[in-house]
Amino acid sequence: MTKCSVVIPYYQRDAGILRRALASVFAQSHADFDIIVVDDESPCPLDPELSGLSAAERARIHVVTQANAGPGAARNAGLDAVPADSAYVAFLDSDDEWTPDHLRIAVENLSRFEADCYFASISGGDAFYYHFGVSALSQVTQVARLHDDPPIVEIPDIASVMLKNWSFMHLSAMVTGANLFRTTRFEASLRLAAEDVLFFYECVRNGRRTILSDAVGAMRGEGVNIFHGVDSTSPLFLEQQFNTWVALDRLGARFPHGADDHASIEAYKQTARQQALWGQARLVKSRRAPQFRQLAHWAWRDPRIVTSAMRLAVGKFLPKAARP
């Protein structure tokens, strides 16, 4: 089987964004696919986004509607709706687009190399600076080249590489096989951050094989983004950092890790603490009250944030001569 189900969570504020994403799906050179759009109570209605489609195109789309529950829950609803005859699932954010050969390259090579998980490279504008292409991985780790045209590679220890920097992974460039999409789900409670990181890690640890393509499979759009424009003093920013810490804590608990991997996880958890506390320090500096309730909830789960706060206070407010 080569049928691929495309899961698209939909929550946008501007018209035309989903229409553009769907056009890139219907332009695929791999024609054996269906589409599952999950309307996560989008403020921009879904029906106008589908109105310009032909009858044949509309017949390939299954719409799932739900009360707003966030991207992880929407993707889970999409995964639960995948038909029994699908061999693969591809994810596409509603503001992103695919290059025409994305599905063909993914399906052909997942089958050729008996892999369960595939990532292509993704491109984007200046706001997308934090992601990098698969080709850059050869600069930081051992890469095994499996195929030249298109360029397909494998990283022997991809889980450890991911824990150092997962910015080469993006959901819109990810395709999985049935061994994963029938069993692995997103943490819906982490609706503000890092549910994708935990999902990526579970897939690369539980899958038989993960392969990557240096060819660009997706292009990043500029629709709703939960990170862009969020002030570091807002409660939302603090919640995002807490979600990141929770995802990393769960990741660390679910799998056995060597010393290096454990150190990578702890380093990212400490970054989340520091980012959160710097935002709170900015509140104090501007003579506004910190978000004590959220901080107390974090401290109940993670007492180390108290130690981090004390170190920040010592470093920021005490003269150098008085610091321990």
N, C-alpha and C positions, 0 to 999 in steps of 0.2 A: 504494500500500500504506500502511496505517496501523498494522500490527502492531508492537508494542513489546515487547522482551524486557527483563525486570526482573532485574538482577544483584544478588544479596544475598550478601555474604561473611558466614559465620556462625562466630563465636567468642564464646561467652558463658559466664558462670559461674552465672547465675541462670535458673531456669525461667520460661517464659511470655513472655520478651522477644521472641523471634522470632514467636511466635504473634500477638502484638499488631501487629507490623510487617506480617505477612501479611494480617491482617484489614483493615488500611488499604489494601492493594493490591486485595483482592477487593471493596472498597467503591468502587472507582474508577468514575466515570461513563463513562470510556473503557474499553470492555470487550474490545478486541482486544489481548490481551497474553498472554504466557507468562512463567513465573518460573524463574530458574536460581538455586538455592541452592548455594553452595559451602561445604561443611563443612570448615573449616580445622583439623581435629582438635580440635573444640570440647570443653572439659571438661564442658559441659552437653550431654547427648546430643541429637541432632537428632530422632530418631523421635518422642519424646513431644510435640515442638513441632508435629508434623504430624498427630498422632493424632486431633485433633478436627475435621479438615477433612472435608468431604463428598467422595464419590468423584469428582464433577465438578471440585472444587477441586484435589484431589490429582493428578488427571490433567494439570493445567496446570503442575505443578511438576516440573522436572528437577533431580535432585540430583547434584552432583559432589563426590566426596570426595578429599581429599589430605592428605598429611602436613603438619603445621603449617609454614607458610612465610610467614605474615604477610598483611596485608590487600591489599597490591599484587599478590602472587602469586595470592591467591584471586580478586581481581577479574579478573586476566588469564585464569585458568581459566574464569571465567564468560564472558568475552568470546569465548574460543576455542570455547565451546559454543553461541553464539548461532546459531539456525537460519538457513538461507539466505533464508527468506521474511520475516525481520524487517527493517523499515525504520528502526527506532529502538532505542536502548538507554537505559534509565533505571537509575540506580544508587540503591540504598537500603541504608544501614547497618542491621544487624539490630536495633539498639535505637532506631531512628527510626521515625516514622510519616508518612504522606502525608495531606494534605487531599484530600477526595473528587474535586476537579476537576483535580488536578495533571497527570495524564497527558493529559487532554483538552486543557487549555490549552497544554501543551507541544507536542503533536503537531499541533494545529490551526495554531499560529503558526510552528512550524518549516516546515511546508508553505507557509503563506501568504506568508512572507517569504523562502523559499528559503534557510533558514539551516541550519547544521550543528551548532550548539551552542546550548543553552538553559540558563539558570539562573533558578530562581524564588527568592523570598526564603525564609528559614527562620526559625522562631521557636524559643525555648528558655527555660529557666529561668535563675536567677541565675548558675549556673556557665557559662553560655553568653555571657557579657558581651562576649567578644572578637569576636563576629560582629555584623554590622549589615545592615539590609534594603536592597533596591535603591533605595528612595526617597531614602536618604541620599546617594546618589552625585551627585545634582544639586547638592549643597552643595560638592563638590570638583572637579567636571569638567563639561564640556558633555554634555548628555544629549538625544538626539533621541527624541521620543515618536512611536511608530509606530501605536499603537492605544490606545483609551480603555477599552474594556470587554471583556476585562480590560486593565489597564494594561501595555502592552508597550513597552519602550524599547530603544534602541541607543546604545552609546558609541562614537564614531568611532575613538578610539584606546584600545580596551579593554586591549590588552597593556601599554601604558605605565601605565595607571591601576592595573592589577593589580599591577605591580611596586612601586607606592607603598604599596598596602594591598590584600591579596587577601581580606580578611575578609568580603566580600559573597558569596563563593563557598563552596559546600559540596556534597560529592558527592551527598548525599541529595536535593538540589534540582537536580541536573544531568541533562539528557537530550541525547543526541548522535545524529546521523544516520549513515548507513552510510559516508559518506566518511571519517569519523573512527573509528568503532568497529571497522571492518574492518582498520585499519592502526595505530592508536595504542594503545600499551600502557603500563602502569605500570612504574616501575623497582622490581622486586621486591626488590632488595637494600636499598632504603631502607625497611625494614619498621618502623622506629621513628619516623620523622618525614618529612614533606615530600614523600612520593611523590605525594600529591594535588596539591601546588602545581606540581610539574613536569608532571604530566598536564594540569592546567588550562591551563598556559601553552602546551604543545604544541597543545592543541585550539584555543585562540583564535588562535594564529599560523597553524595549518595549515587551519583551517576557512574556508569561504567567507564565513560571516557568523555572528556571535554575537548573540543577542537575550536580553533579560532581562525578567522579570515582577516587578512590585511586589507581586503577590498572593502570599500565603504558600502555598508548595507542600509544605513539610515541617515537621515539628515534632521538635525534638531530644530524644532520649531520654537515659537515664542508665545505660546498660549499661557494659561494659568500655571504658575510655578510657585510652590509653597515656600521657596527659599528666597527668591528675588524680592528685594524691597522690604524685607522684614527687618525692622530696627532691633538692634541687639538689646535694647532696654525693654522690649515688649514681652508680655507674658507668653506670646506665641513662640518667640525665640527661645525662651527658657524651656518651654515644653518640647521644642524640637531637639534641643540638646539632651534633655532627659530621655526622649525616645531613642536617640542614638545610643546613649549609655545602656538603656534597657536591651536594645537589640544586640549590642556587643556582649552584654552579660549573659544573655541567653545563648548566644553563639558559643561563648566560652564554656558554658555548662553542658551543652548538648553533645559535644564531641571531645574525644581525648586530644590533647595538644602537647607537643614538645615544648621545650623551654623557649625557643625562639618565637614560636607562634603565640605562646602565652604572653611573652613580652610585647609583641605587636598589638595584641588585643588590649592589654593594660595601657599601652601608650595611647591608643585611640580613646579609651575610656577617660584617661586623664585629660586629653585634649577637649573632650566634651565638658568635663568639669570646669576647666579653665575658661573655655568660651562662655559658659553660663555665668561664671563668677565675674568675668570682666564686664559683662553686660550689667550685672547687679552693681558693680563698682561705679559704673557710669551713672546709674540712678542715684547712688549716694552722693557722687560728686555734684550732681545737679540738684541736690537737696530734695530728692524724692525718695519715698520709702521703697525698700526692696520688696520683692514678691515673696513674703515670708511663708505663706501657706504652701506654695509650690516648692520652695527650698526645703521646708520641713518634710514634705512628702519624699523628696529626693534623699534627704539625710536619713530618713527611716529605712530606705532601701539600700543606701550606700553611705555608711558613716565616713568614708574617706573624703567626701566632699567637704566635711567640716574641717579636716586637716588641711585640705587645699585652700579653704577660705582663710584659715589662720595664717598660712604661709603667704597668701596674697596680701592680707592686711599688714603683716610684718614687713613685707617687701615694699609696700606702697606708702605706708604711713609712718614708719619708724625711721629715724635717721640711720645712715649706714653704720655708724659707730655703735648703735644700740642693738643692731640685729644679731641674733645668735649665730 
